[in-house]
Amino acid sequence: MDDLIQGLKAGDGRAFERLVQEYGDRVHRYVTRIAGLEGAEDLTQEVFLRVYRAIGSFEPSGGLAPWIFTIATHLGVDQLRKRQARPEAPPPVDRRGDPVEARELRETLLEAIAGLPEDQRRVFHLREEAGLSFREIAQVLRCPPGTALWRMHAAMTRLRKSLKAHLEK
């Protein structure tokens, strides 16, 4: 990882390509979940542009992934504020060939995730979409690791209840 950071700081184009290759899909999934599908490509590009511009001030002690996802979080929240509304539904999911029950269960799960309190939803997406550790999530959200862990626990408890209620119908 140190060679990647050194390459980025030196302005090496191959290092930037490696960065995008390593984090691009995760960042795109994350910004899509927090800000919606509309504009996610532009937002992803903006994240990497900001990383490129600010890499000189990056302090490696905090970790590269938390720094990148902190930038993504701030840009995603800014985009939501500009639109003055949260996305009404989660991004579309490819449902070709799924049985009806699986489709209904997936829709129930996506609705339940969208209905989580914002702090729990952010932790859930940082963990599940971005693949960050709880220590990294705590750095992104500027909270103690125990708080991030508790928010994930609370999110999972809510999601289990939603799914259980759906299955009991």
N, C-alpha and C positions, 0 to 999 in steps of 0.2 A: 504494500500500500504506500510505503514511503516513496518508492520510485515513481508511483503515479502522481503523488502530490508534488514531488520535485519537478517532474515533467510538466505538470500544469503550471507551476510557478515560473518555469523557464519558457513557457509559451509553446511547448511542443504540441503540434497538431495531433500526433499519434496518441499522446496522453489524453487529449481531449476526446478523441474518438473512443478510446478505451473507457473513459469515464461515462460517456453516453451509452456505450454498449453495455456496461456493467449496471448502470442505474436507470437507463432510459425507460424500460418497461415498467419498473417499479414506480418511478416518479409519475409516469403517465397514468397508471392505475390509481395511484393515490390522489392526484389532482382531479381525476375524473370523479372519484367518490366524494371528495369534499366540495367540489365546485360544479359538478355536472359535466355531461358529455359535451355540451356546447362550449367551444373554445378551449377544450382540453389540450389539443395539439399546440395551440399558441401558448397556452400557459406552461406546458412542458418545455417548450423552446425558451420561454422567458426564464424559467428556473435555471436552465443550463447557461443562458446568457449571463444571468446574475452571478452564477458560480464562477464563470470565466472571468468576469470583471472584478470579482472580489477575492479571487484566490490568493492574491498577494497578502491579504489581511487574515487569511485563514490560519488558525492556531491548531496544529495537529493533535494537541492534547485532548481535545473534545471529541475527536472522531469525525471522519468525513461524512458518513451516512447521516448522523444527527444534524450536521450543519446543512447538508443538502435538503433534508426534509423539513428543517426549520424554515429555510427559504421557501420551499414549496407550500408549507402551511400558511406563511404570511401572504404569499401571492394568491393562494386560493381563497383565503378569507377576504382579502382586498377585492377580488373579483366578485365574490358574493355580495359584499357591501355595495359595490357599484351597481349590481343588478337589482339591489333592494329586495331580493327574494331568494329563498332556498329553492333548489330544484324540486318540483312536485313529485317526481318519481325517480328511482334510481336508473342508471343507464340501462338501455335495453340489453337483454341477454339472448343469445342465440338459442332458440327453443326448437329448432327443427329436429324431428324424430323423438322428442321427449314424450313419454306417456303423460296423460292429463294430470295424474296425481303428482308426478314429479314436478310438473310445471306449476301446479298450484302451491306445492310446498316451497319451491324456489321463490315464487312471488310473495308468499307469506314471509319467508325469511328476509327478502329484500325490503319489504314493507316494515318489518320489525327492526331491521338495521336502521332504516331511514327514520324511524320513530324513537330511536335512542336519544337521550339527552346529548347535547353537542359534545360535552367533555368525554363521555363514554364512547360516542361514535368516533371521535378523533383517535382515541387510544385503540379502538377496534381496528380502524383502517390502517393506522401506523403499524400495528402488529400483523394483521392478516394480509393487507395489500402491499405494504412496504417491506414487511419482514424484519422490522427492527426489534432489537431486544428491549426489555423493559428499562434498562439503564439508558439506552439510546432514546427511547420514547420520553423518558423523564427529562433528558437534555432538550429535546425538541419542544416539549410543553412547559419547560421550566418549572417542574414540580419534583417532589421526592419520588424515587423509584417505587416506594410503597404505595404512593397515591396512584401512580400509573397502574400498578398491579391491581389495586382495589377497584379502579375504574373498569378494568378489563373484566374482573370478576363480576362486578355489578352488571356489565353489559351482557356477559354470557348468561347470567341468571335470568335477566329479562328475555333474552332470546330463547332460552330453554322454555320459559313459561309460554311465550308466544307460540312456539312450535308445538308444545304439549296441548295447548288449547286448540290449535288447528287440527291435530291428529285425533283429538277426542270428539270432533264434530262428526 
